């Protein structure tokens, strides 16, 4: 049994709110691993992401709403579980969003923060971190806020500042867990895909003063990471109660 299944299979989620849901990538954690749940609501301010999620999830008890997470329309204490996954570093106002999540969570409800972190990673995992940070720079140049990933202790500090009673902190997608699953060819394919996406992103900043510098950095990073290999960065989960 994996650590996520071990931790989540005991949880009855009730009414679940997934904040910054994007394409709904964290929702299978609830549907596949939670002991039970009654409803899942995913919110995001990006209409395109919401439409994509609506196409992907057709279950009656899963729905998606385009909404500003810093100004939710839900009533106080209306959610049994609130979750934010790999979204904190996309939010310039994450403190306001976390306060809103706390507001809509009922007393005793479950608060979940899931984030990849940038420190204490292996060389192969740093490939993921470096690619992510360079993509964040490109997003920033075109006017979309995208911060670098936090360090592990920063995420824990942020969680504690919300005011929740932290019950558990654990990591998954560790290098040890991934070691048996990846081979050199698969790592190369993943890197090819990542750099193809970065090349497409580079076109978004064509004509800017940063274009040549970013292009050169992508080429240098490409050469280095093909030598090192690739693994996903380890992710941190903080579970707490209101």
Secondary structure as GFF3:
##gff-version 3
##sequence-region A 1 242
A	DSSP	alpha_helix	3	8	.	.	.	ID=ss1
A	DSSP	beta_strand	15	19	.	.	.	ID=ss2
A	DSSP	alpha_helix	27	28	.	.	.	ID=ss3
A	DSSP	pi_helix	29	33	.	.	.	ID=ss4
A	DSSP	beta_strand	39	44	.	.	.	ID=ss5
A	DSSP	alpha_helix	47	56	.	.	.	ID=ss6
A	DSSP	beta_strand	62	66	.	.	.	ID=ss7
A	DSSP	beta_strand	79	85	.	.	.	ID=ss8
A	DSSP	three_ten_helix	88	90	.	.	.	ID=ss9
A	DSSP	alpha_helix	94	104	.	.	.	ID=ss10
A	DSSP	beta_strand	105	116	.	.	.	ID=ss11
A	DSSP	alpha_helix	123	141	.	.	.	ID=ss12
A	DSSP	alpha_helix	152	162	.	.	.	ID=ss13
A	DSSP	beta_strand	165	172	.	.	.	ID=ss14
A	DSSP	alpha_helix	175	179	.	.	.	ID=ss15
A	DSSP	alpha_helix	184	202	.	.	.	ID=ss16
A	DSSP	three_ten_helix	203	205	.	.	.	ID=ss17
A	DSSP	alpha_helix	211	228	.	.	.	ID=ss18
A	DSSP	beta_strand	235	241	.	.	.	ID=ss19
###
